[in-house]
Amino acid sequence: MDQNQYEVAFCSYRSRLTDSCSSYNTCRPAEIETQEKVHADVKVVEVGRKAEYTAAMRIICLAGVFNVSAEKQPHALTKCTNMEVLTTKLDIVYHEVPPAADCDEGAVAKYPCILEWLTERYMSK
């Protein structure tokens, strides 16, 4: 690879890196906002789903009251009324936003064709 090819390749790398960092720094806050909105919406649905599940379990229990003898029905009804329905299997895990990635452009701060780079590479020699 000759010097010109190196400089062209370096500039191409620099361009991709700075573009990527710029996109990341623009995109990340927007995606964090989207995640927060989705989490808020899902939390509402989660509570509703747990209420539906609890109601369904109680209805199934209450329907069972009809299938026991008359003498056992009061106890079965009380059992259904007081039953605790576990909804932990419907819990949703809401992941935290991971720490921001470090997008270090320091290695490409000096690049071909700017005075600082030319001075460092050619003129100071």
C-alpha positions in Angstrom: 0.0 0.0 0.0 1.5 3.4 -1.0 1.1 6.6 1.0 -1.8 7.8 -1.1 -3.8 4.6 -0.6 -3.1 4.7 3.1 -4.4 8.3 3.3 -7.5 7.5 1.3 -8.2 4.4 3.4 -7.7 6.4 6.6 -10.1 9.1 5.5 -12.6 6.5 4.6 -12.2 4.9 8.0 -12.5 8.3 9.7 -15.6 9.1 7.7 -17.3 5.8 8.7 -16.3 6.2 12.3 -17.5 9.8 12.7 -20.7 9.0 10.8 -21.3 6.0 13.1 -20.7 8.0 16.2 -22.9 10.8 15.0 -25.7 8.4 14.2 -25.3 6.6 17.6 -25.4 9.9 19.5 -28.6 10.9 17.6 -30.3 7.5 17.7 -29.7 6.5 21.3 -31.8 9.2 23.0 -34.7 8.6 20.6 -34.5 4.9 21.3 -34.4 5.4 25.0 -37.5 7.6 24.8 -39.2 4.8 22.7 -38.3 2.2 25.3 -39.7 4.4 28.1 -43.0 4.8 26.3 -43.2 1.1 25.5 -42.5 0.2 29.1 -45.2 2.6 30.3 -47.8 1.1 27.9 -46.8 -2.5 28.7 -47.0 -1.9 32.5 -50.7 -0.8 32.0 -51.4 -3.9 30.0 -49.6 -6.1 32.5 -51.8 -4.9 35.3 -54.9 -5.4 33.2 -53.8 -8.9 32.2 -53.2 -9.8 35.9 -56.7 -8.6 36.7 -58.2 -10.7 33.9 -56.3 -13.7 35.0 -57.4 -13.2 38.6 -61.1 -12.8 37.5 -60.9 -16.0 35.3 -59.4 -18.1 38.2 -62.2 -16.9 40.5 -64.9 -17.6 37.9 -63.6 -21.1 37.4 -63.6 -21.6 41.2 -67.1 -20.1 41.5 -68.4 -22.4 38.7 -67.1 -25.3 40.8 -69.4 -24.3 43.6 -72.3 -25.7 41.5 -70.5 -29.1 41.3 -70.4 -29.8 45.0 -73.2 -30.9 47.4 -75.4 -28.3 48.9 -73.9 -28.7 52.3 -70.4 -28.0 50.9 -71.4 -25.0 48.8 -71.1 -22.3 51.5 -67.5 -23.4 52.2 -66.7 -23.6 48.5 -68.1 -20.1 48.0 -66.1 -18.7 50.9 -63.0 -20.4 49.5 -63.5 -18.8 46.1 -64.2 -15.4 47.6 -61.1 -15.4 49.7 -58.8 -17.2 47.3 -55.5 -15.6 46.5 -54.5 -15.8 42.9 -50.8 -15.8 42.2 -50.0 -13.7 39.2 -46.2 -13.7 39.4 -45.9 -15.9 36.3 -47.3 -12.9 34.4 -44.6 -10.5 35.7 -42.7 -8.8 33.0 -39.0 -7.9 33.4 -38.3 -4.4 32.3 -34.6 -4.1 31.4 -32.7 -1.0 32.3 -31.1 1.1 29.5 -27.5 -0.2 29.2 -24.7 2.3 29.7 -23.8 4.3 26.6 -21.1 3.0 24.5 -17.9 5.0 24.2 -17.6 6.3 20.7 -14.0 7.5 20.8 -13.0 9.5 17.7 -9.7 10.5 19.2 -7.7 8.2 17.0 -9.0 10.0 13.9 -8.9 13.6 15.2 -5.9 14.3 13.1 -6.3 13.1 9.6 -4.7 13.6 6.1 -5.0 17.0 4.5 -5.4 19.1 7.7 -2.5 21.2 8.7 -2.0 19.5 12.1 -1.7 16.1 10.4 0.6 17.4 7.6 2.8 19.1 10.1 3.1 16.0 12.3 3.7 13.6 9.4 5.7 15.6 6.9 6.7 19.1 7.9 8.3 18.3 11.2 10.5 15.6 9.7 
